[in-house]
C-alpha cells in the first residue's frame, strides 16, 4: 500500500511539477551530490555527468531518455506509484525502466519505502548509461518475465544485492553502484563507513539465498571486483542457479523478524 499517487504525464511525456516538488528535488539533490562524490563508483559518476540533471527543478523524462537511448538504448517510462511484478519485468525485458512520477513529502524526506522519482532518477539512471550494467538489467528483466513466482522470489534477491544495494571495488577502494544506497544519505554513509554491516565478496549462490528487509539499513552488502562482473553474470544460466538455490534453501536472516502490528 502507498499513500502516494503519481503525477499525470502529458502526451509528450512531461509532468507539471509543483513549486514545492521542485524545492524538494533541489534539496534532495544538493544533499546527495555532496555525499556521492568520492563514494560512488566511476561508472555512476560518469553517468551523472552525461545526464546533467538539473539541480534547481525536477528533470523531465524526455530529456533523460535522449541520453539513455543514445548511450545504451534504454528509456524511462512513467508508471503509477506501485506496479505488478509482471509489469516490472516486462518493462525491464524491453529496456524500459519504470519511474513513478511522485516525489516524497517533507515528512518522509530522509526515508520512504516506496521508490519515488528521486530514487529512480538520481539513484538508478546514471548506471543505466553504462553498457554492462544496462545489459545485465535487460537480461534480468527477460529472465524475470518468464519466471514463476518462486523463481522470482530468488531473482529479487539478486536485484536487491546488485542494482539496489551493490558495492564494487575500484583500485584499493570500495565504491557504491546500487541505486538504493545512492539515493539515501544515511545508507550512503553507512554502507562504506559503518563497522556494523558485513561486506562480503559477491558469490551468486550466496546472494540468491540471503534474505533481506526493505525497511532497515542492510546488515550485509556484496562486493563485485569490477562492474564487468555484471555482464559475466548475465551470460550464466541463471535459471539453473536459481533452481540450485531453491533446493538448498535460504540462509538464516541477519536481522530480527519484523514486528507485526494489528
C-alpha positions in Angstrom: 0.0 0.0 0.0 1.1 3.6 -0.7 -0.2 7.0 0.2 1.4 8.5 -2.9 -0.1 9.0 -6.3 1.9 9.6 -9.4 1.5 12.9 -11.2 -0.1 12.8 -14.6 2.1 12.7 -17.7 1.1 14.5 -20.9 1.3 13.1 -24.4 4.9 14.3 -24.8 6.0 12.7 -21.5 6.1 15.9 -19.4 5.0 16.3 -15.9 3.7 19.6 -14.4 5.6 19.6 -11.1 4.6 22.0 -8.3 6.9 24.6 -6.8 7.1 22.6 -3.6 8.2 19.5 -5.6 10.9 21.5 -7.4 12.1 22.6 -4.0 12.1 19.1 -2.6 14.1 17.9 -5.6 16.5 20.8 -5.2 17.1 20.0 -1.5 17.4 16.2 -2.1 20.0 16.7 -4.9 22.0 19.3 -3.1 22.4 17.0 -0.1 23.1 13.8 -2.0 25.5 15.2 -4.6 27.9 16.1 -1.8 27.7 12.6 -0.4 28.2 10.6 -3.6 31.4 12.4 -4.6 34.2 10.0 -3.6 31.8 7.3 -2.6 30.0 6.4 -5.8 31.8 4.3 -8.5 33.3 5.9 -11.6 30.6 4.5 -13.8 27.9 6.1 -11.8 29.7 9.5 -11.6 30.2 9.4 -15.4 26.5 8.7 -15.8 25.6 11.6 -13.7 27.8 13.8 -15.9 26.1 12.5 -19.0 22.6 13.0 -17.6 23.4 16.5 -16.4 20.4 16.5 -14.1 19.1 20.0 -13.2 19.6 21.0 -9.6 17.0 23.7 -9.3 14.0 21.8 -10.8 12.7 18.3 -11.3 14.0 16.8 -14.5 11.7 15.7 -17.3 11.6 12.2 -18.6 12.1 13.1 -22.3 15.4 14.8 -21.5 16.7 11.8 -19.6 15.5 9.5 -22.4 17.6 11.3 -25.0 20.8 10.4 -23.1 19.8 6.9 -22.2 18.7 6.0 -25.7 22.0 7.4 -27.1 24.2 5.6 -24.6 22.6 2.2 -24.1 19.2 2.1 -25.9 17.2 2.3 -22.6 14.4 4.7 -21.7 12.5 5.6 -18.6 8.7 5.0 -18.6 6.2 6.7 -16.2 4.2 4.3 -14.1 1.8 4.5 -11.1 3.2 4.5 -7.6 3.1 0.7 -7.5 3.1 -1.8 -10.3 2.8 -5.6 -10.5 5.8 -7.9 -10.8 4.6 -8.9 -14.3 4.7 -5.3 -15.4 8.0 -4.6 -13.8 9.8 -7.5 -15.5 8.0 -6.8 -18.8 9.4 -3.2 -18.8 12.9 -4.3 -18.0 12.8 -7.0 -20.6 12.0 -4.3 -23.2 14.8 -1.9 -21.9 12.3 0.3 -20.2 13.0 1.4 -16.6 9.8 2.2 -14.6 9.7 5.5 -12.9 6.8 6.6 -10.6 6.2 10.3 -11.1 5.8 11.4 -7.5 8.3 12.8 -5.0 8.4 12.1 -1.3 6.9 14.5 1.1 8.9 16.7 3.5 7.7 14.4 6.3 9.5 11.4 4.7 12.4 13.4 3.3 15.1 11.1 4.7 13.4 7.7 4.1 10.4 6.1 2.5 9.8 2.5 1.5 8.3 3.3 -1.9 10.7 4.1 -4.8 9.9 7.7 -5.7 11.1 9.8 -8.6 14.3 10.9 -6.8 15.2 7.3 -6.0 14.6 6.1 -9.6 16.2 9.0 -11.4 19.1 10.1 -9.2 19.7 6.6 -7.8 19.4 4.4 -10.9 19.5 6.3 -14.2 23.2 7.2 -14.1 24.2 3.5 -14.0 21.8 2.8 -16.9 24.2 4.8 -19.1 26.8 2.0 -18.5 26.5 -0.7 -21.2 27.5 -3.6 -18.9 25.1 -2.6 -16.2 22.3 -1.9 -18.7 22.9 -5.3 -20.4 22.7 -7.1 -17.0 19.4 -5.3 -16.2 17.9 -6.2 -19.6 18.7 -9.9 -19.3 17.5 -9.8 -15.7 14.1 -8.5 -16.9 13.8 -11.2 -19.6 14.5 -13.9 -17.0 12.1 -12.5 -14.5 9.3 -12.1 -17.1 9.4 -15.8 -17.9 10.0 -17.0 -14.3 7.4 -18.4 -11.9 6.6 -16.8 -8.6 9.0 -18.9 -6.6 11.9 -18.2 -9.1 11.1 -14.5 -8.9 11.5 -14.5 -5.2 15.1 -15.7 -5.6 15.7 -13.4 -8.5 14.5 -10.5 -6.3 17.5 -11.1 -4.1 19.9 -10.8 -7.0 18.4 -7.5 -8.0 18.4 -6.3 -4.4 22.1 -7.0 -3.8 23.2 -5.6 -7.1 21.0 -3.0 -8.7 19.7 -1.7 -5.4 22.5 -2.3 -2.8 25.6 -3.3 -4.7 29.2 -2.3 -3.9 32.2 -2.6 -6.2 36.0 -2.4 -5.7 37.8 0.2 -7.6 41.6 0.0 -7.1 42.2 -0.1 -3.4 38.8 1.5 -2.5 35.3 0.3 -2.1 32.6 2.2 -4.0 28.8 2.2 -4.4 26.8 1.4 -7.5 23.5 0.4 -6.0 20.7 2.9 -6.5 19.1 2.1 -3.2 22.2 3.3 -1.5 23.0 6.2 -3.7 19.6 7.8 -3.2 19.8 7.5 0.6 22.0 9.9 2.6 22.0 7.6 5.6 22.8 4.4 3.7 25.5 6.1 1.5 27.5 6.8 4.7 26.5 3.5 6.4 27.4 1.3 3.5 31.0 2.4 3.4 31.8 3.9 6.8 30.0 1.9 9.4 31.6 -1.1 11.2 28.3 -2.8 11.6 27.4 -4.4 8.3 29.1 -7.4 6.7 30.8 -6.7 3.4 31.1 -10.0 1.5 32.7 -10.9 -1.8 29.9 -11.5 -4.4 29.1 -15.1 -4.8 25.9 -15.9 -6.8 24.6 -18.8 -4.8 25.1 -16.9 -1.5 23.3 -13.9 -2.9 20.3 -15.8 -4.1 19.9 -17.4 -0.7 20.4 -14.3 1.5 17.2 -12.8 3.0 16.7 -9.1 3.1 14.4 -6.5 4.6 13.5 -3.3 2.8 12.9 -1.1 5.9 16.3 -1.3 7.7 19.9 -0.5 7.0 21.3 -3.5 5.2 23.1 -5.9 7.5 25.1 -7.3 4.5 26.4 -5.9 1.2 28.0 -7.9 -1.6 31.1 -6.6 -3.4 32.0 -7.0 -7.0 35.6 -6.9 -8.1 34.6 -4.9 -11.2 31.3 -3.7 -12.9 32.1 -6.1 -15.8 31.1 -8.9 -13.4 27.5 -8.0 -14.0 27.9 -8.6 -17.7 29.5 -12.0 -16.9 26.6 -12.8 -14.6 24.2 -12.1 -17.4 25.9 -14.8 -19.5 25.4 -17.6 -16.9 22.5 -20.0 -16.8 20.7 -18.0 -14.1 17.6 -20.3 -14.1 19.8 -23.3 -13.2 21.4 -21.2 -10.5 18.0 -20.2 -9.1 16.9 -23.9 -9.1 20.0 -24.9 -7.2 19.5 -22.1 -4.6 15.9 -23.2 -4.2 16.9 -26.8 -3.4 19.5 -25.6 -0.9 17.1 -23.1 0.8 17.6 -19.7 2.4 20.3 -18.8 4.9 19.1 -17.6 8.4 18.4 -13.9 8.2 20.9 -11.5 9.6 18.1 -9.3 11.1 15.3 -9.7 13.6 11.8 -10.5 12.4 9.7 -7.5 11.6 7.2 -6.7 14.4 3.6 -7.3 13.4 1.1 -4.6 14.0 -2.6 -5.1 14.4 
